[in-house]
Every structure is written in structure tokens, then in C-alpha cells.
Amino acid sequence: MQDGEDRLSVLTDGRMAAALVRVQRILERLASRLDDVRDEVDEAAVALAELAVLLSREAPLEVQRASRRVRCSPEELRVLRAEAAAGVSSLELTPDAEGYATVRVNGRQEFRLTPKLAALLAILAAPGRDAGDGLVGWRTRAEVARALSKRTGRAVSPTGVTQSMHMLRKAFRRAGENWFLFQKHSTYGIRFALRVM
């Protein structure tokens, strides 16, 4: 009887492990979709703030605040998207003694990033597999999670990478820098649009 129970236990454990892997994959796909939706919501918020400014100079205080954060006309947004498609030629990332980093893109105004966000940016901008388009290679969220875990000394999941990437885009946007430089592809993964020299 014990032998039969052991076989049943192994069989059940194997099925449970397979089910857990399936659930993990489903959650990773959902996290990726949520990231896409979050980006679309951000773009809709930008468009709405621009529309509110065009409709009335006497917009409510919340709309005025949102439009101040945006600071981009439709033409400026087109320029940002075009730069992201072509990629930037330089990225300077200078860490300080506290682990923060000063960032400068294409020689523009510098700004600071927290240690974790600076580490993520360094990973996304590092040379990788040839992407075939003159920009740094794509990395999967799982690859980025492993590299970020190694750099920070803390476990980071692919979902954590998605959240950190959203925070990094927000930091770029707050600094008046091109947040469209963070690219994602449903098949290839994520990267920072930096030209390979």
C-alpha cells in the first residue's frame, strides 16, 4: 500500500509542479499585457491633458498640473517617437559613491536615478544579441530579471522588471527626457534605443 501511495504522491507532485509553471507563465503574460495597457493609458492621459489645454486656459487645477507635467505638443511627441525609432547615439551613466547615477542622453541635460533604476538602465542599454537594426539587442524580461538580481543582490521577478521599467520611464519623463527610448516587443523583449557604435 505504501508503494502505491508513494507513486501517487510523485505523480501528484509532478502535476502540481507543471500546473505551477503554467500559472507562472500565464501571470507573466498578464503582466506584459498590463504593461502595454499602462503605456496606452499614459499616452491617453497625455492626449487628454493636451486637449484640455487647447479647449480652455481656465482648466481645473488637476488638468493644469497634468499639462505642466506633460510639456509636450503633438509635434514634440512626434519628434520623441522618431528619435526613439532611430535610437540615440550616446548614453552617459555616471555612478556616485551612494549608488545613485547621473544620466545624460545625447549630451542633453543630466539628471539622477536611484541605484536600482540606474542598474536597470545599464542592463537595457548594454550590448547584447544583434538586433539587426543598428540598436542594442533585445532582452527578455526573465534575462533582465536575472541580471538585475545579480547587480542589486536582491531577487527580482520578470513582473518586478515590468514595474521598474515603468518607474524608469516616469523618471525620464519627469526629467524632460525621451521616455519612448524604452522599447518593448511582444516576441523579442525590452531594450533602451541606443545605437551600436
C-alpha positions in Angstrom: 0.0 0.0 0.0 2.8 2.4 0.9 4.5 1.9 -2.5 1.2 2.8 -4.3 0.8 5.9 -2.2 4.4 7.0 -3.0 3.8 6.6 -6.7 0.6 8.6 -6.4 2.5 11.3 -4.4 5.2 11.6 -7.0 2.5 11.8 -9.8 0.6 14.4 -7.9 3.8 16.4 -7.2 4.7 16.3 -10.9 1.3 17.5 -11.9 1.4 20.3 -9.3 4.8 21.4 -10.5 3.5 21.5 -14.1 0.4 23.4 -13.0 2.5 25.9 -11.1 4.7 26.5 -14.1 1.6 27.1 -16.3 0.2 29.6 -13.8 3.6 31.4 -13.7 3.6 31.7 -17.5 0.0 33.0 -17.5 0.9 35.6 -14.9 4.0 36.7 -16.8 1.8 37.1 -20.0 -0.8 39.1 -18.0 2.0 41.3 -16.5 3.2 42.0 -20.0 -0.3 42.9 -21.2 -0.8 45.1 -18.2 2.4 46.9 -19.1 1.1 47.5 -22.6 -2.2 48.8 -21.2 -0.3 51.1 -18.7 1.6 52.6 -21.6 -1.6 53.2 -23.6 -3.2 54.8 -20.5 -0.1 57.1 -20.1 -0.4 58.2 -23.8 -4.2 58.7 -23.4 -3.5 60.9 -20.3 -1.0 63.0 -22.3 -3.5 63.4 -25.1 -6.3 64.4 -22.7 -4.1 66.9 -20.9 -3.2 68.5 -24.3 -6.8 68.6 -25.3 -7.8 70.2 -22.1 -5.2 72.9 -22.5 -6.4 73.6 -26.1 -10.0 73.8 -25.0 -9.6 76.2 -22.1 -7.0 78.2 -20.4 -9.3 78.1 -17.3 -9.0 74.3 -16.9 -9.4 72.8 -13.5 -6.3 72.7 -11.3 -5.8 68.9 -11.7 -5.7 69.3 -15.5 -3.3 72.3 -15.3 -1.0 70.2 -13.1 -1.2 67.3 -15.6 -0.5 69.5 -18.5 2.6 71.0 -16.7 4.0 67.5 -16.3 3.5 66.7 -20.0 5.1 69.8 -21.5 4.9 68.2 -25.0 3.0 69.4 -28.0 1.8 66.8 -30.6 4.8 67.8 -32.8 7.2 67.3 -29.9 5.7 63.9 -29.3 6.3 63.0 -33.0 10.0 64.1 -32.6 10.4 62.0 -29.5 8.9 58.9 -31.2 11.1 59.5 -34.3 14.2 59.8 -32.1 13.3 56.5 -30.3 12.8 54.7 -33.7 16.3 55.9 -34.9 17.9 55.4 -31.4 20.2 57.8 -29.6 24.0 58.0 -30.2 25.1 58.4 -26.6 24.2 57.5 -23.1 26.4 58.6 -20.2 25.7 56.8 -16.9 28.0 58.0 -14.1 27.5 56.3 -10.7 28.3 58.1 -7.4 29.5 56.8 -4.1 26.0 56.3 -2.8 25.0 54.1 -5.7 22.9 56.8 -7.5 23.8 57.6 -11.1 23.9 60.8 -13.2 22.4 60.2 -16.6 22.9 62.2 -19.8 21.3 61.2 -23.1 22.8 62.6 -26.3 24.6 65.3 -24.4 21.4 66.8 -23.1 20.5 68.0 -19.5 21.7 65.5 -16.9 19.5 64.0 -14.1 19.9 61.5 -11.3 18.5 58.0 -11.0 18.2 55.7 -7.9 20.6 52.8 -7.8 18.0 50.2 -8.9 16.8 52.3 -11.8 20.4 53.1 -12.8 21.2 49.4 -12.8 18.2 48.6 -14.9 19.1 51.3 -17.4 22.7 49.9 -17.7 21.3 46.4 -18.4 18.8 47.6 -21.0 21.5 49.7 -22.8 24.3 47.1 -22.7 25.3 45.4 -26.0 23.6 42.1 -26.4 22.4 39.9 -29.3 22.5 41.6 -32.7 19.0 43.1 -33.3 19.8 43.7 -36.9 18.5 47.3 -36.8 21.7 49.1 -35.6 20.4 49.3 -32.0 21.4 47.3 -28.9 19.9 43.8 -28.7 16.6 42.8 -27.1 16.5 41.0 -23.8 13.6 39.0 -22.4 12.2 40.2 -19.0 13.5 37.0 -17.5 17.1 37.8 -18.7 16.8 41.3 -17.3 15.4 40.0 -14.0 18.4 37.7 -13.6 20.9 40.4 -14.5 19.1 42.9 -12.2 19.0 40.4 -9.3 22.8 39.9 -9.7 23.5 43.6 -9.7 21.3 44.5 -6.8 21.8 41.4 -4.7 18.0 41.0 -4.4 15.7 38.6 -6.2 13.8 40.4 -9.0 11.0 38.7 -10.9 10.0 39.5 -14.5 7.0 41.3 -13.1 9.3 43.3 -11.0 11.2 44.3 -14.1 8.0 45.5 -15.7 7.2 47.7 -12.7 10.8 49.0 -12.5 10.7 49.8 -16.2 7.5 51.8 -15.7 9.2 53.7 -12.9 12.3 54.3 -15.1 10.1 55.7 -17.9 8.4 58.0 -15.4 11.8 59.2 -14.1 12.8 60.0 -17.7 9.6 61.8 -18.3 9.8 63.9 -15.1 13.3 64.9 -16.1 12.1 66.1 -19.5 13.9 63.2 -21.3 12.6 61.0 -24.0 10.7 58.1 -22.3 9.9 56.5 -25.7 13.5 55.3 -25.8 12.4 52.3 -23.7 11.1 49.9 -26.2 9.3 46.6 -25.9 8.4 43.9 -28.3 5.9 41.1 -27.7 8.3 38.5 -29.1 11.9 39.9 -28.6 11.6 41.6 -25.2 12.8 45.0 -24.0 15.7 47.4 -24.6 16.9 51.0 -24.5 17.1 52.5 -28.0 20.8 53.1 -28.2 22.7 52.9 -31.5 25.5 50.4 -31.6 28.8 52.1 -32.5 
